[in-house]
Amino acid sequence: MLELTMATVSGAEEGATAGMLMADAPSEPGAVLRVGRDTSVCRLTTPDDWLFISRVHLEFLCGPEGTWQLTWLRGSQADPSSEVRLIVGEYAQPLAYGGTVALPRGGSGEIVVQDRTAPRSVNVGFYHEY
């Protein structure tokens, strides 16, 4: 199972956990969880006016072995309005626009989507049950 928690944070609210959203999915091949502004396809949605987040920004997909991967989906713009980092323990890894990375099995961490033009972010915590 993959469990996600998401918080939207703007400058003055840093460290606040109010308004946290949660979603989970079983570790079955083809299971998917998405993060973005489009409520019709995303389980975790961000504010409509946060345009640094695409309609469908992040996709978590379960592969054939029950392992999960994260993809930063390319949006309608050639250059993204945000930066995405995967943080596991002390290790932080930037994710390339359109890039995919495997999530550690039985691990936890955080994905931070940072607006390039304002002090706001979308923080998605994950726990991949082993």
N, CA and C atoms as an extended XYZ file, in Angstrom:
390
Properties=species:S:1:pos:R:3:atomname:S:1:resname:S:1:resid:I:1 pbc="F F F"
N         0.843       -1.179        0.000 N   MET     1
C         0.000        0.000        0.000 CA  MET     1
C         0.885        1.239        0.000 C   MET     1
N         0.426        2.252       -0.730 N   LEU     2
C         1.091        3.548       -0.711 CA  LEU     2
C         0.135        4.536       -0.065 C   LEU     2
N         0.620        5.224        0.960 N   GLU     3
C        -0.175        6.237        1.649 CA  GLU     3
C         0.444        7.600        1.390 C   GLU     3
N        -0.402        8.582        1.029 N   LEU     4
C         0.050        9.936        0.766 CA  LEU     4
C        -0.668       10.923        1.672 C   LEU     4
N         0.053       11.935        2.123 N   THR     5
C        -0.543       13.072        2.828 CA  THR     5
C        -0.052       14.321        2.123 C   THR     5
N        -0.928       15.285        1.915 N   MET     6
C        -0.548       16.485        1.196 CA  MET     6
C        -0.963       17.729        1.973 C   MET     6
N        -0.043       18.684        2.019 N   ALA     7
C        -0.337       19.985        2.609 CA  ALA     7
C         0.116       21.062        1.632 C   ALA     7
N        -0.713       22.083        1.493 N   THR     8
C        -0.324       23.250        0.693 CA  THR     8
C         0.158       24.303        1.677 C   THR     8
N         1.333       24.864        1.409 N   VAL     9
C         1.962       25.779        2.357 CA  VAL     9
C         2.347       27.071        1.640 C   VAL     9
N         1.886       28.203        2.178 N   SER    10
C         2.343       29.492        1.664 CA  SER    10
C         3.150       30.163        2.770 C   SER    10
N         3.988       31.124        2.425 N   GLY    11
C         4.953       31.760        3.317 CA  GLY    11
C         4.575       31.853        4.779 C   GLY    11
N         3.437       32.460        5.104 N   ALA    12
C         3.046       32.699        6.494 CA  ALA    12
C         2.596       31.426        7.209 C   ALA    12
N         2.270       30.379        6.457 N   GLU    13
C         1.724       29.157        7.065 CA  GLU    13
C         2.753       28.065        7.269 C   GLU    13
N         4.026       28.323        7.017 N   GLU    14
C         5.030       27.277        7.075 CA  GLU    14
C         4.968       26.531        8.401 C   GLU    14
N         4.957       25.222        8.320 N   GLY    15
C         4.886       24.381        9.504 CA  GLY    15
C         3.471       24.025        9.915 C   GLY    15
N         2.466       24.649        9.309 N   ALA    16
C         1.080       24.351        9.649 CA  ALA    16
C         0.648       23.040        8.991 C   ALA    16
N        -0.243       22.322        9.662 N   THR    17
C        -0.746       21.071        9.090 CA  THR    17
C        -2.240       21.133        8.839 C   THR    17
N        -2.864       22.275        9.053 N   ALA    18
C        -4.302       22.411        8.801 CA  ALA    18
C        -4.576       22.190        7.320 C   ALA    18
N        -5.683       21.566        7.028 N   GLY    19
C        -6.057       21.346        5.639 CA  GLY    19
C        -5.292       20.222        4.978 C   GLY    19
N        -4.704       19.336        5.747 N   MET    20
C        -3.956       18.225        5.175 CA  MET    20
C        -4.922       17.228        4.539 C   MET    20
N        -4.571       16.763        3.337 N   LEU    21
C        -5.379       15.779        2.621 CA  LEU    21
C        -4.648       14.445        2.616 C   LEU    21
N        -5.409       13.353        2.546 N   MET    22
C        -4.810       12.022        2.550 CA  MET    22
C        -5.416       11.169        1.451 C   MET    22
N        -4.608       10.242        0.925 N   ALA    23
C        -5.070        9.275       -0.063 CA  ALA    23
C        -4.196        8.037        0.051 C   ALA    23
N        -4.738        6.897       -0.343 N   ASP    24
C        -3.930        5.683       -0.381 CA  ASP    24
C        -4.425        4.773       -1.500 C   ASP    24
N        -3.577        3.826       -1.860 N   ALA    25
C        -3.917        2.853       -2.893 CA  ALA    25
C        -3.150        1.572       -2.597 C   ALA    25
N        -3.748        0.423       -2.916 N   PRO    26
C        -3.060       -0.852       -2.710 CA  PRO    26
C        -1.893       -0.991       -3.684 C   PRO    26
N        -0.868       -1.726       -3.282 N   SER    27
C         0.297       -1.956       -4.148 CA  SER    27
C        -0.015       -3.069       -5.137 C   SER    27
N        -0.920       -2.781       -6.047 N   GLU    28
C        -1.320       -3.717       -7.100 CA  GLU    28
C        -0.919       -3.124       -8.442 C   GLU    28
N        -0.408       -3.930       -9.366 N   PRO    29
C         0.015       -3.416      -10.663 CA  PRO    29
C        -1.066       -2.554      -11.325 C   PRO    29
N        -0.658       -1.377      -11.772 N   GLY    30
C        -1.580       -0.464      -12.444 CA  GLY    30
C        -2.290        0.513      -11.533 C   GLY    30
N        -2.180        0.334      -10.209 N   ALA    31
C        -2.802        1.294       -9.282 CA  ALA    31
C        -2.127        2.642       -9.473 C   ALA    31
N        -2.909        3.718       -9.362 N   VAL    32
C        -2.363        5.046       -9.618 CA  VAL    32
C        -2.970        6.074       -8.664 C   VAL    32
N        -2.144        7.021       -8.235 N   LEU    33
C        -2.578        8.183       -7.456 CA  LEU    33
C        -1.990        9.402       -8.139 C   LEU    33
N        -2.808       10.455       -8.295 N   ARG    34
C        -2.328       11.663       -8.962 CA  ARG    34
C        -2.528       12.881       -8.065 C   ARG    34
N        -1.633       13.870       -8.253 N   VAL    35
C        -1.679       15.143       -7.540 CA  VAL    35
C        -1.722       16.253       -8.583 C   VAL    35
N        -2.654       17.190       -8.426 N   GLY    36
C        -2.746       18.314       -9.346 CA  GLY    36
C        -3.978       19.152       -9.070 C   GLY    36
N        -4.333       20.026      -10.021 N   ARG    37
C        -5.479       20.917       -9.844 CA  ARG    37
C        -6.792       20.322      -10.358 C   ARG    37
N        -6.735       19.267      -11.168 N   ASP    38
C        -7.930       18.706      -11.799 CA  ASP    38
C        -8.609       17.680      -10.888 C   ASP    38
N        -9.741       18.067      -10.315 N   THR    39
C       -10.440       17.190       -9.368 CA  THR    39
C       -11.022       15.945      -10.036 C   THR    39
N       -11.160       15.942      -11.359 N   SER    40
C       -11.752       14.779      -12.036 CA  SER    40
C       -10.767       13.614      -12.161 C   SER    40
N        -9.464       13.867      -12.079 N   VAL    41
C        -8.488       12.786      -12.220 CA  VAL    41
C        -7.497       12.690      -11.056 C   VAL    41
N        -7.443       13.699      -10.192 N   CYS    42
C        -6.476       13.720       -9.099 CA  CYS    42
C        -7.140       13.407       -7.763 C   CYS    42
N        -6.538       12.480       -7.004 N   ARG    43
C        -7.045       12.164       -5.662 CA  ARG    43
C        -6.678       13.253       -4.665 C   ARG    43
N        -5.524       13.894       -4.882 N   LEU    44
C        -5.091       14.999       -4.036 CA  LEU    44
C        -5.050       16.241       -4.909 C   LEU    44
N        -5.863       17.245       -4.561 N   THR    45
C        -5.957       18.440       -5.400 CA  THR    45
C        -5.488       19.684       -4.667 C   THR    45
N        -4.895       20.573       -5.453 N   THR    46
C        -4.361       21.831       -4.954 CA  THR    46
C        -5.327       22.955       -5.313 C   THR    46
N        -5.144       24.135       -4.730 N   PRO    47
C        -6.020       25.263       -5.067 CA  PRO    47
C        -5.980       25.584       -6.572 C   PRO    47
N        -7.140       25.930       -7.134 N   ASP    48
C        -7.259       26.232       -8.567 CA  ASP    48
C        -6.348       27.362       -9.016 C   ASP    48
N        -6.108       28.332       -8.134 N   ASP    49
C        -5.312       29.493       -8.531 CA  ASP    49
C        -3.802       29.295       -8.313 C   ASP    49
N        -3.386       28.113       -7.907 N   TRP    50
C        -1.963       27.815       -7.771 CA  TRP    50
C        -1.472       27.279       -9.112 C   TRP    50
N        -1.221       28.191      -10.040 N   LEU    51
C        -0.915       27.816      -11.417 CA  LEU    51
C         0.477       27.231      -11.606 C   LEU    51
N         1.307       27.229      -10.566 N   PHE    52
C         2.599       26.547      -10.672 CA  PHE    52
C         2.423       25.031      -10.598 C   PHE    52
N         1.221       24.607      -10.271 N   ILE    53
C         0.856       23.192      -10.272 CA  ILE    53
C         0.030       22.924      -11.524 C   ILE    53
N         0.415       21.916      -12.292 N   SER    54
C        -0.324       21.547      -13.504 CA  SER    54
C        -1.654       20.909      -13.138 C   SER    54
N        -2.516       20.783      -14.141 N   ARG    55
C        -3.788       20.090      -13.928 CA  ARG    55
C        -3.533       18.703      -13.340 C   ARG    55
N        -2.568       17.991      -13.909 N   VAL    56
C        -2.102       16.719      -13.356 CA  VAL    56
C        -0.589       16.855      -13.267 C   VAL    56
N        -0.070       17.037      -12.061 N   HIS    57
C         1.337       17.397      -11.858 CA  HIS    57
C         2.215       16.188      -11.543 C   HIS    57
N         1.784       15.398      -10.571 N   LEU    58
C         2.540       14.226      -10.138 CA  LEU    58
C         1.695       12.976      -10.311 C   LEU    58
N         2.349       11.892      -10.709 N   GLU    59
C         1.641       10.615      -10.819 CA  GLU    59
C         2.453        9.541      -10.109 C   GLU    59
N         1.782        8.836       -9.216 N   PHE    60
C         2.354        7.684       -8.519 CA  PHE    60
C         1.741        6.449       -9.166 C   PHE    60
N         2.580        5.565       -9.708 N   LEU    61
C         2.101        4.393      -10.429 CA  LEU    61
C         2.749        3.146       -9.848 C   LEU    61
N         1.918        2.125       -9.614 N   CYS    62
C         2.424        0.864       -9.089 CA  CYS    62
C         2.774       -0.059      -10.260 C   CYS    62
N         3.987       -0.580      -10.225 N   GLY    63
C         4.466       -1.472      -11.284 CA  GLY    63
C         4.123       -2.924      -11.017 C   GLY    63
N         4.597       -3.820      -11.894 N   PRO    64
C         4.233       -5.238      -11.818 CA  PRO    64
C         4.716       -5.957      -10.562 C   PRO    64
N         5.758       -5.468       -9.935 N   GLU    65
C         6.285       -6.131       -8.736 CA  GLU    65
C         5.769       -5.508       -7.443 C   GLU    65
N         4.789       -4.630       -7.540 N   GLY    66
C         4.261       -3.967       -6.351 CA  GLY    66
C         5.105       -2.796       -5.891 C   GLY    66
N         6.029       -2.357       -6.736 N   THR    67
C         6.847       -1.194       -6.414 CA  THR    67
C         6.215        0.048       -7.032 C   THR    67
N         6.428        1.172       -6.396 N   TRP    68
C         5.830        2.435       -6.842 CA  TRP    68
C         6.872        3.334       -7.459 C   TRP    68
N         6.450        4.086       -8.465 N   GLN    69
C         7.312        5.102       -9.065 CA  GLN    69
C         6.560        6.418       -9.107 C   GLN    69
N         7.334        7.496       -9.094 N   LEU    70
C         6.804        8.848       -9.141 CA  LEU    70
C         7.234        9.490      -10.447 C   LEU    70
N         6.285       10.105      -11.166 N   THR    71
C         6.597       10.834      -12.396 CA  THR    71
C         6.096       12.265      -12.269 C   THR    71
N         6.964       13.214      -12.626 N   TRP    72
C         6.565       14.615      -12.743 CA  TRP    72
C         6.095       14.774      -14.184 C   TRP    72
N         4.797       14.798      -14.366 N   LEU    73
C         4.229       14.865      -15.708 CA  LEU    73
C         4.481       16.233      -16.338 C   LEU    73
N         4.796       16.227      -17.610 N   ARG    74
C         5.011       17.484      -18.325 CA  ARG    74
C         3.660       18.159      -18.525 C   ARG    74
N         3.634       19.477      -18.301 N   GLY    75
C         2.418       20.261      -18.482 CA  GLY    75
C         2.384       20.900      -19.856 C   GLY    75
N         1.587       21.930      -19.982 N   SER    76
C         1.405       22.597      -21.271 CA  SER    76
C         2.532       23.564      -21.609 C   SER    76
N         3.371       23.894      -20.632 N   GLN    77
C         4.470       24.839      -20.847 CA  GLN    77
C         5.792       24.093      -21.078 C   GLN    77
N         6.638       24.678      -21.915 N   ALA    78
C         7.952       24.072      -22.175 CA  ALA    78
C         8.840       24.110      -20.927 C   ALA    78
N         8.755       25.199      -20.160 N   ASP    79
C         9.516       25.338      -18.925 CA  ASP    79
C         8.552       25.327      -17.744 C   ASP    79
N         8.836       24.528      -16.724 N   PRO    80
C         7.928       24.451      -15.579 CA  PRO    80
C         7.980       25.704      -14.709 C   PRO    80
N         6.894       25.941      -13.984 N   SER    81
C         6.808       27.065      -13.039 CA  SER    81
C         7.188       26.633      -11.630 C   SER    81
N         7.624       25.390      -11.498 N   SER    82
C         7.957       24.858      -10.181 CA  SER    82
C         9.206       23.993      -10.262 C   SER    82
N         9.675       23.595       -9.087 N   GLU    83
C        10.762       22.630       -8.945 CA  GLU    83
C        10.241       21.509       -8.062 C   GLU    83
N        10.659       20.283       -8.344 N   VAL    84
C        10.209       19.127       -7.563 CA  VAL    84
C        11.431       18.424       -6.977 C   VAL    84
N        11.356       18.140       -5.663 N   ARG    85
C        12.422       17.422       -4.967 CA  ARG    85
C        11.834       16.222       -4.234 C   ARG    85
N        12.550       15.110       -4.282 N   LEU    86
C        12.216       13.924       -3.501 CA  LEU    86
C        13.174       13.889       -2.325 C   LEU    86
N        12.618       13.815       -1.115 N   ILE    87
C        13.430       13.795        0.101 CA  ILE    87
C        13.164       12.496        0.847 C   ILE    87
N        14.234       11.719        1.069 N   VAL    88
C        14.157       10.480        1.838 CA  VAL    88
C        15.269       10.556        2.877 C   VAL    88
N        14.876       10.702        4.137 N   GLY    89
C        15.863       10.878        5.204 CA  GLY    89
C        16.646       12.161        4.983 C   GLY    89
N        17.957       12.068        4.978 N   GLU    90
C        18.826       13.231        4.769 CA  GLU    90
C        19.107       13.475        3.293 C   GLU    90
N        18.644       12.597        2.457 N   TYR    91
C        18.949       12.653        1.033 CA  TYR    91
C        17.855       13.382        0.257 C   TYR    91
N        18.229       14.397       -0.508 N   ALA    92
C        17.274       15.134       -1.347 CA  ALA    92
C        17.720       15.016       -2.800 C   ALA    92
N        16.783       14.692       -3.661 N   GLN    93
C        17.071       14.494       -5.077 CA  GLN    93
C        16.116       15.336       -5.914 C   GLN    93
N        16.645       16.234       -6.767 N   PRO    94
C        15.741       16.957       -7.662 CA  PRO    94
C        15.194       16.004       -8.715 C   PRO    94
N        13.963       16.215       -9.094 N   LEU    95
C        13.337       15.399      -10.131 CA  LEU    95
C        13.259       16.235      -11.399 C   LEU    95
N        13.698       15.666      -12.503 N   ALA    96
C        13.678       16.377      -13.781 CA  ALA    96
C        12.242       16.518      -14.278 C   ALA    96
N        11.976       17.621      -14.975 N   TYR    97
C        10.668       17.870      -15.600 CA  TYR    97
C        10.388       16.731      -16.576 C   TYR    97
N         9.328       15.996      -16.332 N   GLY    98
C         9.005       14.819      -17.142 CA  GLY    98
C         9.710       13.559      -16.677 C   GLY    98
N        10.478       13.649      -15.595 N   GLY    99
C        11.273       12.521      -15.107 CA  GLY    99
C        10.499       11.587      -14.192 C   GLY    99
N        11.063       10.389      -14.013 N   THR   100
C        10.469        9.347      -13.180 CA  THR   100
C        11.528        8.815      -12.230 C   THR   100
N        11.114        8.506      -11.005 N   VAL   101
C        12.013        7.937      -10.012 CA  VAL   101
C        11.251        6.873       -9.225 C   VAL   101
N        11.956        5.805       -8.838 N   ALA   102
C        11.353        4.745       -8.023 CA  ALA   102
C        11.308        5.199       -6.566 C   ALA   102
N        10.217        4.858       -5.880 N   LEU   103
C        10.117        5.142       -4.447 CA  LEU   103
C        10.681        3.948       -3.683 C   LEU   103
N        11.339        4.198       -2.556 N   PRO   104
C        11.914        3.089       -1.792 CA  PRO   104
C        10.813        2.202       -1.206 C   PRO   104
N        10.940        0.900       -1.423 N   ARG   105
C         9.961       -0.047       -0.896 CA  ARG   105
C        10.110       -0.127        0.614 C   ARG   105
N         8.980       -0.012        1.301 N   GLY   106
C         9.018       -0.062        2.756 CA  GLY   106
C         9.587        1.212        3.359 C   GLY   106
N         9.616        2.283        2.589 N   GLY   107
C        10.203        3.525        3.069 CA  GLY   107
C         9.216        4.664        3.085 C   GLY   107
N         9.698        5.782        3.575 N   SER   108
C         8.863        6.972        3.624 CA  SER   108
C         9.711        8.171        3.250 C   SER   108
N         9.037        9.259        2.926 N   GLY   109
C         9.737       10.481        2.562 CA  GLY   109
C         8.748       11.559        2.190 C   GLY   109
N         9.239       12.527        1.431 N   GLU   110
C         8.420       13.664        1.070 CA  GLU   110
C         8.786       14.138       -0.322 C   GLU   110
N         7.790       14.576       -1.058 N   ILE   111
C         7.983       15.230       -2.337 CA  ILE   111
C         7.573       16.677       -2.133 C   ILE   111
N         8.467       17.603       -2.480 N   VAL   112
C         8.190       19.032       -2.321 CA  VAL   112
C         8.129       19.659       -3.706 C   VAL   112
N         6.979       20.272       -4.009 N   VAL   113
C         6.811       21.024       -5.251 CA  VAL   113
C         6.866       22.493       -4.866 C   VAL   113
N         7.936       23.169       -5.263 N   GLN   114
C         8.192       24.554       -4.868 CA  GLN   114
C         7.886       25.497       -6.023 C   GLN   114
N         7.071       26.508       -5.756 N   ASP   115
C         6.789       27.554       -6.739 CA  ASP   115
C         8.085       28.328       -6.990 C   ASP   115
N         8.415       28.589       -8.253 N   ARG   116
C         9.630       29.337       -8.578 CA  ARG   116
C         9.467       30.844       -8.402 C   ARG   116
N         8.210       31.327       -8.256 N   THR   117
C         7.979       32.774       -8.220 CA  THR   117
C         7.426       33.295       -6.902 C   THR   117
N         7.067       32.425       -5.985 N   ALA   118
C         6.471       32.852       -4.715 CA  ALA   118
C         6.847       31.858       -3.615 C   ALA   118
N         6.782       32.296       -2.343 N   PRO   119
C         7.124       31.404       -1.232 CA  PRO   119
C         5.964       30.473       -0.885 C   PRO   119
N         5.684       29.539       -1.761 N   ARG   120
C         4.631       28.555       -1.488 CA  ARG   120
C         5.031       27.214       -2.086 C   ARG   120
N         4.495       26.159       -1.480 N   SER   121
C         4.852       24.812       -1.915 CA  SER   121
C         3.703       23.850       -1.655 C   SER   121
N         3.787       22.722       -2.317 N   VAL   122
C         2.907       21.592       -2.060 CA  VAL   122
C         3.819       20.488       -1.542 C   VAL   122
N         3.533       20.013       -0.335 N   ASN   123
C         4.354       18.990        0.302 CA  ASN   123
C         3.546       17.700        0.379 C   ASN   123
N         4.066       16.655       -0.259 N   VAL   124
C         3.383       15.364       -0.296 CA  VAL   124
C         4.255       14.345        0.427 C   VAL   124
N         3.787       13.915        1.597 N   GLY   125
C         4.482       12.867        2.325 CA  GLY   125
C         4.020       11.518        1.824 C   GLY   125
N         4.926       10.538        1.817 N   PHE   126
C         4.531        9.190        1.391 CA  PHE   126
C         5.066        8.137        2.348 C   PHE   126
N         4.332        7.052        2.426 N   TYR   127
C         4.765        5.859        3.157 CA  TYR   127
C         4.424        4.672        2.293 C   TYR   127
N         5.449        3.933        1.875 N   HIS   128
C         5.254        2.749        1.042 CA  HIS   128
C         5.359        1.533        1.947 C   HIS   128
N         4.214        0.950        2.253 N   GLU   129
C         4.168       -0.213        3.135 CA  GLU   129
C         4.862       -1.382        2.461 C   GLU   129
N         5.691       -2.097        3.199 N   TYR   130
C         6.442       -3.210        2.623 CA  TYR   130
C         5.622       -4.466        2.616 C   TYR   130
